[in-house]
Amino acid sequence: MTSPSPENISDATAASEYVMSDMDMAYVIVVMITSVLSTVGCVLIIGLHVAYRPLRTTGRGMLVQLSVADLLTALGNLMGVLWDSAILHRNMAYCETHSALTIFSSIASFLWTLTIGFSLYLAIVHNRPHVTRKFWNPIWLVCWGIPTAVTTAALASRVLGYDLNLHQASWCWIDPKAELNVMWNFLTGKAWELAAYFVTVFLYTVVRITILRHQSRTDILERHSRRNNLNDANTKLLFVPLVFIVMRLWGTVRFLLGLIDYVYASSPNASWIVPLQGIGDTAQGIGNFVMDFFLTRDVRRRLTSCCRDAHDARADHLPNHRPSAYSGTVRETTARTERACPQDCYTPEDSARGKGSTDPVNNLFFVSLTS
Protein backbone atom coordinates (compact mmCIF):
# COMPACT_ATOMS: atom_id res chain seq x y z
CA MET A 1 0.00 0.00 0.00
CA THR A 2 1.44 3.38 -1.01
CA SER A 3 1.73 6.20 1.48
CA PRO A 4 -0.57 9.20 1.04
CA SER A 5 0.80 12.12 -0.92
CA PRO A 6 1.04 15.61 0.64
CA GLU A 7 -1.86 16.66 -1.57
CA ASN A 8 -4.05 13.89 -0.15
CA ILE A 9 -3.00 14.80 3.37
CA SER A 10 -3.95 18.44 2.84
CA ASP A 11 -7.27 17.35 1.36
CA ALA A 12 -7.99 15.18 4.39
CA THR A 13 -7.06 18.04 6.70
CA ALA A 14 -9.36 20.41 4.84
CA ALA A 15 -12.18 17.90 5.07
CA SER A 16 -11.70 17.36 8.80
CA GLU A 17 -11.69 21.11 9.46
CA TYR A 18 -14.91 21.73 7.55
CA VAL A 19 -17.69 23.11 9.74
CA MET A 20 -21.28 23.34 8.53
CA SER A 21 -22.89 26.77 8.60
CA ASP A 22 -26.56 27.52 9.25
CA MET A 23 -27.12 27.75 5.47
CA ASP A 24 -25.49 24.35 5.01
CA MET A 25 -27.68 22.85 7.72
CA ALA A 26 -30.77 24.31 6.06
CA TYR A 27 -29.61 22.78 2.78
CA VAL A 28 -29.21 19.36 4.39
CA ILE A 29 -32.66 19.49 6.01
CA VAL A 30 -34.37 20.68 2.81
CA VAL A 31 -32.71 17.99 0.69
CA MET A 32 -33.57 15.27 3.21
CA ILE A 33 -37.25 16.30 3.29
CA THR A 34 -37.42 16.60 -0.50
CA SER A 35 -35.69 13.23 -0.94
CA VAL A 36 -38.20 11.51 1.33
CA LEU A 37 -41.19 13.13 -0.42
CA SER A 38 -39.78 12.29 -3.85
CA THR A 39 -39.15 8.70 -2.78
CA VAL A 40 -42.74 8.37 -1.56
CA GLY A 41 -44.06 9.85 -4.81
CA CYS A 42 -42.02 7.46 -6.96
CA VAL A 43 -43.03 4.45 -4.86
CA LEU A 44 -46.72 5.39 -5.22
CA ILE A 45 -46.43 5.69 -9.01
CA ILE A 46 -44.67 2.32 -9.24
CA GLY A 47 -47.11 0.74 -6.77
CA LEU A 48 -50.15 1.90 -8.75
CA HIS A 49 -48.67 0.42 -11.90
CA VAL A 50 -48.11 -2.92 -10.19
CA ALA A 51 -51.42 -3.03 -8.32
CA TYR A 52 -53.85 -1.96 -11.05
CA ARG A 53 -53.72 -3.87 -14.31
CA PRO A 54 -55.90 -1.38 -16.30
CA LEU A 55 -53.22 1.28 -15.74
CA ARG A 56 -50.45 -0.79 -17.35
CA THR A 57 -50.25 1.04 -20.66
CA THR A 58 -47.13 1.87 -22.61
CA GLY A 59 -47.34 5.53 -21.61
CA ARG A 60 -47.53 4.71 -17.92
CA GLY A 61 -44.78 2.13 -18.39
CA MET A 62 -42.48 4.96 -19.45
CA LEU A 63 -43.57 6.99 -16.42
CA VAL A 64 -42.72 4.03 -14.18
CA GLN A 65 -39.23 3.76 -15.69
CA LEU A 66 -38.76 7.50 -15.15
CA SER A 67 -39.95 7.08 -11.55
CA VAL A 68 -37.39 4.31 -10.94
CA ALA A 69 -34.64 6.65 -12.14
CA ASP A 70 -35.97 9.54 -10.03
CA LEU A 71 -36.23 7.24 -7.01
CA LEU A 72 -32.54 6.32 -7.35
CA THR A 73 -31.67 10.02 -7.76
CA ALA A 74 -33.54 10.90 -4.56
CA LEU A 75 -31.76 8.12 -2.66
CA GLY A 76 -28.39 9.16 -4.10
CA ASN A 77 -28.89 12.80 -3.13
CA LEU A 78 -29.96 11.71 0.34
CA MET A 79 -26.69 9.79 0.59
CA GLY A 80 -24.92 12.94 -0.59
CA VAL A 81 -26.10 15.12 2.29
CA LEU A 82 -25.26 12.42 4.83
CA TRP A 83 -21.60 12.07 3.88
CA ASP A 84 -20.74 15.32 5.72
CA SER A 85 -21.95 13.81 8.98
CA ALA A 86 -19.75 12.96 11.94
CA ILE A 87 -20.36 9.25 11.33
CA LEU A 88 -19.01 9.16 7.79
CA HIS A 89 -16.32 11.87 8.12
CA ARG A 90 -16.50 12.48 4.36
CA ASN A 91 -15.45 8.93 3.53
CA MET A 92 -14.23 8.97 -0.09
CA ALA A 93 -15.36 5.41 -0.89
CA TYR A 94 -18.86 6.43 0.18
CA CYS A 95 -18.47 9.62 -1.88
CA GLU A 96 -17.64 7.65 -5.03
CA THR A 97 -20.54 5.26 -4.45
CA HIS A 98 -23.17 7.96 -4.14
CA SER A 99 -21.62 9.91 -7.03
CA ALA A 100 -21.86 6.84 -9.29
CA LEU A 101 -25.47 6.26 -8.24
CA THR A 102 -26.58 9.83 -8.98
CA ILE A 103 -24.72 9.89 -12.33
CA PHE A 104 -26.42 6.65 -13.38
CA SER A 105 -29.91 7.68 -12.26
CA SER A 106 -29.72 11.26 -13.57
CA ILE A 107 -28.72 10.21 -17.10
CA ALA A 108 -31.45 7.55 -17.06
CA SER A 109 -33.98 10.18 -15.96
CA PHE A 110 -32.98 12.49 -18.81
CA LEU A 111 -33.24 9.68 -21.38
CA TRP A 112 -36.68 8.51 -20.18
CA THR A 113 -37.91 12.12 -20.21
CA LEU A 114 -36.79 12.36 -23.83
CA THR A 115 -38.42 9.01 -24.61
CA ILE A 116 -41.79 10.22 -23.32
CA GLY A 117 -41.46 13.37 -25.41
CA PHE A 118 -40.55 11.45 -28.57
CA SER A 119 -43.44 9.03 -28.00
CA LEU A 120 -45.96 11.86 -27.83
CA TYR A 121 -44.35 13.50 -30.86
CA LEU A 122 -44.53 10.34 -33.00
CA ALA A 123 -48.08 9.54 -31.87
CA ILE A 124 -49.57 12.96 -32.49
CA VAL A 125 -47.50 14.62 -35.20
CA HIS A 126 -46.73 11.52 -37.30
CA ASN A 127 -49.75 9.38 -36.31
CA ARG A 128 -47.59 6.49 -35.07
CA PRO A 129 -48.83 5.75 -31.52
CA HIS A 130 -47.50 2.17 -31.38
CA VAL A 131 -43.81 2.81 -32.10
CA THR A 132 -42.77 2.85 -28.44
CA ARG A 133 -44.63 -0.36 -27.68
CA LYS A 134 -43.16 -2.06 -30.76
CA PHE A 135 -39.58 -1.09 -29.91
CA TRP A 136 -39.91 -1.24 -26.12
CA ASN A 137 -37.01 -3.65 -25.52
CA PRO A 138 -34.43 -1.66 -27.55
CA ILE A 139 -35.63 1.58 -25.93
CA TRP A 140 -35.29 0.03 -22.48
CA LEU A 141 -31.77 -1.19 -23.25
CA VAL A 142 -30.68 2.23 -24.53
CA CYS A 143 -32.19 4.21 -21.64
CA TRP A 144 -30.57 2.00 -19.01
CA GLY A 145 -27.52 0.86 -21.00
CA ILE A 146 -26.07 4.31 -21.72
CA PRO A 147 -26.11 5.36 -18.03
CA THR A 148 -24.48 2.05 -17.11
CA ALA A 149 -21.70 2.53 -19.68
CA VAL A 150 -21.02 6.15 -18.67
CA THR A 151 -20.99 5.35 -14.95
CA THR A 152 -18.70 2.35 -15.47
CA ALA A 153 -16.29 4.49 -17.51
CA ALA A 154 -16.23 7.19 -14.81
CA LEU A 155 -15.53 4.64 -12.09
CA ALA A 156 -12.80 2.96 -14.14
CA SER A 157 -11.16 6.34 -14.85
CA ARG A 158 -11.22 7.25 -11.14
CA VAL A 159 -12.57 10.75 -11.77
CA LEU A 160 -15.31 10.73 -9.11
CA GLY A 161 -14.77 12.90 -6.07
CA TYR A 162 -15.51 16.21 -4.37
CA ASP A 163 -14.45 19.84 -4.70
CA LEU A 164 -12.85 20.63 -1.34
CA ASN A 165 -12.57 24.32 -2.26
CA LEU A 166 -16.32 24.81 -2.01
CA HIS A 167 -17.45 26.99 0.89
CA GLN A 168 -20.94 25.52 0.96
CA ALA A 169 -22.45 22.08 1.35
CA SER A 170 -22.63 19.97 -1.77
CA TRP A 171 -22.63 16.35 -2.87
CA CYS A 172 -19.96 14.40 -4.72
CA TRP A 173 -19.65 14.33 -8.49
CA ILE A 174 -16.43 14.83 -10.50
CA ASP A 175 -13.10 15.57 -8.80
CA PRO A 176 -11.98 19.01 -10.10
CA LYS A 177 -8.35 17.80 -9.97
CA ALA A 178 -9.13 14.94 -12.37
CA GLU A 179 -7.73 15.10 -15.89
CA LEU A 180 -10.30 16.42 -18.40
CA ASN A 181 -12.70 17.14 -15.53
CA VAL A 182 -14.85 19.54 -17.60
CA MET A 183 -15.33 16.87 -20.27
CA TRP A 184 -16.36 14.40 -17.56
CA ASN A 185 -18.77 16.98 -16.11
CA PHE A 186 -20.57 17.13 -19.44
CA LEU A 187 -20.34 13.40 -20.18
CA THR A 188 -21.68 12.34 -16.77
CA GLY A 189 -24.66 14.64 -16.72
CA LYS A 190 -24.68 18.16 -18.08
CA ALA A 191 -24.53 17.31 -21.79
CA TRP A 192 -27.52 14.98 -21.40
CA GLU A 193 -29.34 17.53 -19.26
CA LEU A 194 -28.86 20.41 -21.72
CA ALA A 195 -29.88 18.19 -24.63
CA ALA A 196 -33.00 17.17 -22.71
CA TYR A 197 -33.90 20.84 -22.10
CA PHE A 198 -33.81 21.85 -25.75
CA VAL A 199 -35.22 18.66 -27.28
CA THR A 200 -38.05 18.42 -24.74
CA VAL A 201 -39.13 22.03 -25.28
CA PHE A 202 -39.02 21.56 -29.08
CA LEU A 203 -40.99 18.30 -29.05
CA TYR A 204 -43.71 19.51 -26.70
CA THR A 205 -44.03 22.78 -28.62
CA VAL A 206 -44.60 20.89 -31.89
CA VAL A 207 -47.08 18.55 -30.19
CA ARG A 208 -49.01 21.45 -28.69
CA ILE A 209 -49.17 23.27 -32.04
CA THR A 210 -50.46 20.09 -33.70
CA ILE A 211 -53.24 19.72 -31.14
CA LEU A 212 -54.26 23.37 -31.45
CA ARG A 213 -54.38 23.09 -35.24
CA HIS A 214 -56.55 19.99 -34.97
CA GLN A 215 -58.83 21.82 -32.56
CA SER A 216 -59.25 24.73 -34.98
CA ARG A 217 -60.22 22.36 -37.84
CA THR A 218 -62.73 20.36 -35.82
CA ASP A 219 -66.37 21.11 -36.56
CA ILE A 220 -68.42 22.98 -33.97
CA LEU A 221 -70.44 20.05 -32.58
CA GLU A 222 -67.44 17.76 -32.21
CA ARG A 223 -65.33 20.60 -30.84
CA HIS A 224 -67.83 21.23 -28.05
CA SER A 225 -67.92 17.56 -27.01
CA ARG A 226 -64.13 17.24 -26.93
CA ARG A 227 -63.05 20.61 -25.61
CA ASN A 228 -62.46 19.27 -22.10
CA ASN A 229 -60.23 16.48 -23.39
CA LEU A 230 -58.13 18.95 -25.38
CA ASN A 231 -57.81 21.27 -22.40
CA ASP A 232 -56.69 18.37 -20.17
CA ALA A 233 -54.18 17.29 -22.79
CA ASN A 234 -52.74 20.77 -23.17
CA THR A 235 -52.45 21.20 -19.41
CA LYS A 236 -50.54 17.97 -19.01
CA LEU A 237 -48.34 18.65 -22.02
CA LEU A 238 -47.34 21.97 -20.48
CA PHE A 239 -46.77 20.44 -17.06
CA VAL A 240 -44.37 17.66 -18.13
CA PRO A 241 -41.56 19.86 -19.53
CA LEU A 242 -42.29 22.55 -16.95
CA VAL A 243 -41.63 20.18 -14.04
CA PHE A 244 -38.43 18.91 -15.63
CA ILE A 245 -36.98 22.32 -16.54
CA VAL A 246 -37.94 24.18 -13.35
CA MET A 247 -36.61 21.38 -11.15
CA ARG A 248 -33.31 20.91 -12.98
CA LEU A 249 -32.60 24.53 -13.91
CA TRP A 250 -30.82 25.50 -10.69
CA GLY A 251 -28.17 22.79 -10.90
CA THR A 252 -27.40 23.89 -14.45
CA VAL A 253 -27.14 27.55 -13.38
CA ARG A 254 -24.73 26.60 -10.59
CA PHE A 255 -22.64 24.52 -13.00
CA LEU A 256 -22.44 27.35 -15.55
CA LEU A 257 -21.51 29.81 -12.78
CA GLY A 258 -18.65 27.49 -11.88
CA LEU A 259 -17.40 27.51 -15.47
CA ILE A 260 -17.70 31.29 -15.86
CA ASP A 261 -16.60 32.48 -12.40
CA TYR A 262 -15.28 29.64 -10.25
CA VAL A 263 -14.20 31.93 -7.41
CA TYR A 264 -17.72 33.33 -6.98
CA ALA A 265 -19.42 29.94 -7.45
CA SER A 266 -17.31 28.35 -4.70
CA SER A 267 -17.62 31.29 -2.28
CA PRO A 268 -20.25 31.82 0.45
CA ASN A 269 -21.83 34.51 -1.77
CA ALA A 270 -23.18 31.75 -4.01
CA SER A 271 -24.83 29.88 -1.14
CA TRP A 272 -28.27 31.13 -2.23
CA ILE A 273 -28.37 28.69 -5.13
CA VAL A 274 -27.39 25.61 -3.12
CA PRO A 275 -30.82 24.92 -1.52
CA LEU A 276 -32.52 25.56 -4.87
CA GLN A 277 -30.33 22.95 -6.53
CA GLY A 278 -30.88 20.58 -3.62
CA ILE A 279 -34.65 20.83 -4.01
CA GLY A 280 -34.70 20.81 -7.81
CA ASP A 281 -32.34 17.91 -8.46
CA THR A 282 -34.25 15.79 -5.96
CA ALA A 283 -37.91 16.76 -6.39
CA GLN A 284 -38.75 15.47 -9.87
CA GLY A 285 -40.24 12.31 -8.39
CA ILE A 286 -42.75 14.19 -6.25
CA GLY A 287 -43.41 16.59 -9.15
CA ASN A 288 -44.33 13.71 -11.45
CA PHE A 289 -46.57 12.19 -8.78
CA VAL A 290 -48.42 15.49 -8.31
CA MET A 291 -48.95 15.64 -12.07
CA ASP A 292 -50.03 12.00 -12.16
CA PHE A 293 -52.46 12.36 -9.25
CA PHE A 294 -54.06 15.75 -9.83
CA LEU A 295 -54.18 15.60 -13.64
CA THR A 296 -55.17 11.95 -14.15
CA ARG A 297 -58.73 11.09 -13.18
CA ASP A 298 -58.27 7.29 -13.07
CA VAL A 299 -55.31 7.50 -10.70
CA ARG A 300 -57.10 9.98 -8.45
CA ARG A 301 -60.22 7.80 -8.35
CA ARG A 302 -58.31 4.63 -7.51
CA LEU A 303 -56.31 6.21 -4.71
CA THR A 304 -59.34 7.85 -3.10
CA SER A 305 -61.34 4.64 -3.46
CA CYS A 306 -58.52 2.67 -1.83
CA CYS A 307 -58.41 5.14 1.08
CA ARG A 308 -62.21 4.89 1.53
CA ASP A 309 -62.05 1.10 1.50
CA ALA A 310 -59.32 1.12 4.15
CA HIS A 311 -61.36 3.54 6.28
CA ASP A 312 -64.49 1.39 5.92
CA ALA A 313 -62.55 -1.75 6.83
CA ARG A 314 -61.33 -0.15 10.06
CA ALA A 315 -64.80 1.20 10.82
CA ASP A 316 -66.37 -2.25 10.37
CA HIS A 317 -64.50 -3.42 13.46
CA LEU A 318 -65.95 -0.67 15.63
CA PRO A 319 -68.91 -1.57 17.90
CA ASN A 320 -72.41 -0.49 16.78
CA HIS A 321 -71.09 0.46 13.35
CA ARG A 322 -73.55 0.51 10.46
CA PRO A 323 -71.99 0.02 6.98
CA SER A 324 -72.15 3.10 4.79
CA ALA A 325 -74.26 2.82 1.68
CA TYR A 326 -72.08 5.49 0.11
CA SER A 327 -68.94 3.35 0.19
CA GLY A 328 -70.73 0.56 -1.64
CA THR A 329 -71.96 3.00 -4.23
CA VAL A 330 -68.42 4.26 -4.79
CA ARG A 331 -67.10 0.74 -5.31
CA GLU A 332 -69.91 -0.13 -7.70
CA THR A 333 -69.38 3.08 -9.66
CA THR A 334 -65.63 2.46 -9.84
CA ALA A 335 -66.19 -1.08 -11.09
CA ARG A 336 -68.61 0.12 -13.76
CA THR A 337 -66.19 2.82 -14.86
CA GLU A 338 -63.34 0.33 -15.14
CA ARG A 339 -65.47 -1.89 -17.39
CA ALA A 340 -66.51 1.03 -19.57
CA CYS A 341 -64.33 2.77 -22.11
CA PRO A 342 -65.43 5.77 -24.19
CA GLN A 343 -65.38 5.50 -27.96
CA ASP A 344 -62.46 7.88 -28.15
CA CYS A 345 -60.48 5.94 -25.56
CA TYR A 346 -57.77 3.36 -26.23
CA THR A 347 -57.11 0.37 -24.01
CA PRO A 348 -54.15 -2.02 -23.71
CA GLU A 349 -56.27 -4.59 -25.57
CA ASP A 350 -56.71 -2.16 -28.46
CA SER A 351 -52.97 -1.77 -28.62
CA ALA A 352 -52.46 -5.53 -28.73
CA ARG A 353 -54.88 -5.75 -31.68
CA GLY A 354 -53.05 -2.90 -33.44
CA LYS A 355 -56.05 -0.60 -33.36
CA GLY A 356 -55.11 2.86 -34.57
CA SER A 357 -56.59 6.23 -35.32
CA THR A 358 -55.91 9.16 -37.59
CA ASP A 359 -57.07 11.50 -34.85
CA PRO A 360 -54.09 13.07 -33.02
CA VAL A 361 -56.21 13.61 -29.91
CA ASN A 362 -57.04 9.89 -29.73
CA ASN A 363 -53.36 9.11 -30.17
CA LEU A 364 -52.53 11.55 -27.39
CA PHE A 365 -54.77 9.77 -24.91
CA PHE A 366 -53.43 6.40 -26.04
CA VAL A 367 -49.74 7.10 -25.54
CA SER A 368 -49.74 9.85 -22.92
CA LEU A 369 -49.76 9.51 -19.17
CA THR A 370 -53.53 9.83 -19.08
CA SER A 371 -53.82 6.36 -20.63
VENGICOR-V515315 format. One record per residue. RES is the residue in one small letter. SS is DSSP state (H for helix, E for strand, - for the rest). PHI is phi in whole degrees, 0 to 359 (999 if undefined). Layout:
RES:SS:PHI
RES:SS:PHI
This chain:
m:-:999
t:-:282
s:-:282
p:-:293
s:-:283
p:H:303
e:H:295
n:H:293
i:H:295
s:H:295
d:H:296
a:H:296
t:H:295
a:H:297
a:H:293
s:H:289
e:-:272
y:-:290
v:-:238
m:-:283
s:-:272
d:H:298
m:H:296
d:H:295
m:H:295
a:H:298
y:H:300
v:H:298
i:H:295
v:H:298
v:H:294
m:H:296
i:H:296
t:H:297
s:H:297
v:H:295
l:H:297
s:H:294
t:H:298
v:H:298
g:H:299
c:H:296
v:H:297
l:H:295
i:H:298
i:H:294
g:H:297
l:H:298
h:H:295
v:H:285
a:H:280
y:-:243
r:H:300
p:H:300
l:H:272
r:-:275
t:-:263
t:H:297
g:H:300
r:H:287
g:H:298
m:H:294
l:H:297
v:H:295
q:H:299
l:H:297
s:H:292
v:H:298
a:H:297
d:H:293
l:H:297
l:H:295
t:H:296
a:H:298
l:H:293
g:H:295
n:H:291
l:H:296
m:H:299
g:H:296
v:H:279
l:H:274
w:-:286
d:-:277
s:-:288
a:-:293
i:-:288
l:-:272
h:-:51
r:-:54
n:-:297
m:H:287
a:H:295
y:H:296
c:H:301
e:H:294
t:H:295
h:H:290
s:H:296
a:H:298
l:H:296
t:H:288
i:H:297
f:H:300
s:H:289
s:H:293
i:H:297
a:H:299
s:H:297
f:H:298
l:H:292
w:H:289
t:H:297
l:H:295
t:H:298
i:H:298
g:H:297
f:H:295
s:H:296
l:H:296
y:H:298
l:H:294
a:H:291
i:H:266
v:-:282
h:-:251
n:-:56
r:-:230
p:-:284
h:-:256
v:H:297
t:H:298
r:H:296
k:H:294
f:-:252
w:H:300
n:H:297
p:H:299
i:H:298
w:H:299
l:H:296
v:H:292
c:H:292
w:H:256
g:H:286
i:H:298
p:H:301
t:H:297
a:H:295
v:H:295
t:H:295
t:H:298
a:H:296
a:H:294
l:H:295
a:H:294
s:H:275
r:-:54
v:-:253
l:E:280
g:E:175
y:-:216
d:-:272
l:-:284
n:-:275
l:-:292
h:-:255
q:-:210
a:-:295
s:-:195
w:-:259
c:-:283
w:E:205
i:E:251
d:-:293
p:-:296
k:-:273
a:-:290
e:-:294
l:-:57
n:H:295
v:H:294
m:H:301
w:H:293
n:H:301
f:H:288
l:H:294
t:H:268
g:H:174
k:H:291
a:H:297
w:H:293
e:H:294
l:H:295
a:H:298
a:H:296
y:H:304
f:H:291
v:H:293
t:H:298
v:H:299
f:H:298
l:H:297
y:H:290
t:H:294
v:H:296
v:H:297
r:H:296
i:H:298
t:H:298
i:H:294
l:H:295
r:H:295
h:H:297
q:H:297
s:H:289
r:H:269
t:-:287
d:-:293
i:H:298
l:H:296
e:H:293
r:H:298
h:H:296
s:H:287
r:H:244
r:H:298
n:H:297
n:H:299
l:H:295
n:H:296
d:H:299
a:H:297
n:H:296
t:H:298
k:H:291
l:H:297
l:H:288
f:H:288
v:H:301
p:H:291
l:H:296
v:H:301
f:H:299
i:H:289
v:H:297
m:H:292
r:H:270
l:H:300
w:H:290
g:H:295
t:H:292
v:H:299
r:H:295
f:H:296
l:H:294
l:H:300
g:H:296
l:H:287
i:H:278
d:-:218
y:H:296
v:H:299
y:H:293
a:H:297
s:-:265
s:-:269
p:H:299
n:H:296
a:H:265
s:-:294
w:H:298
i:H:273
v:H:296
p:H:298
l:H:296
q:H:293
g:H:300
i:H:289
g:H:295
d:-:291
t:-:254
a:-:267
q:H:295
g:H:298
i:H:289
g:H:296
n:H:293
f:H:293
v:H:301
m:H:298
d:H:295
f:H:281
f:H:280
l:-:251
t:-:236
r:H:297
d:H:298
v:H:296
r:H:299
r:H:294
r:H:291
l:H:294
t:H:294
s:H:295
c:H:297
c:H:295
r:H:295
d:H:298
a:H:295
h:H:296
d:H:295
a:H:295
r:H:291
a:H:292
d:H:298
h:-:272
l:-:280
p:-:293
n:-:59
h:-:269
r:-:256
p:-:303
s:-:278
a:H:291
y:H:295
s:H:297
g:H:294
t:H:298
v:H:298
r:H:295
e:H:295
t:H:296
t:H:299
a:H:297
r:H:296
t:H:294
e:H:293
r:H:282
a:-:268
c:-:216
p:-:300
q:-:300
d:-:273
c:-:259
y:-:253
t:-:239
p:H:302
e:H:294
d:H:300
s:H:296
a:H:296
r:H:276
g:-:79
k:-:296
g:-:226
s:-:209
t:-:269
d:-:271
p:H:297
v:H:290
n:H:302
n:H:298
l:H:300
f:H:284
f:H:284
v:H:264
s:-:280
l:-:289
t:-:283
s:-:289
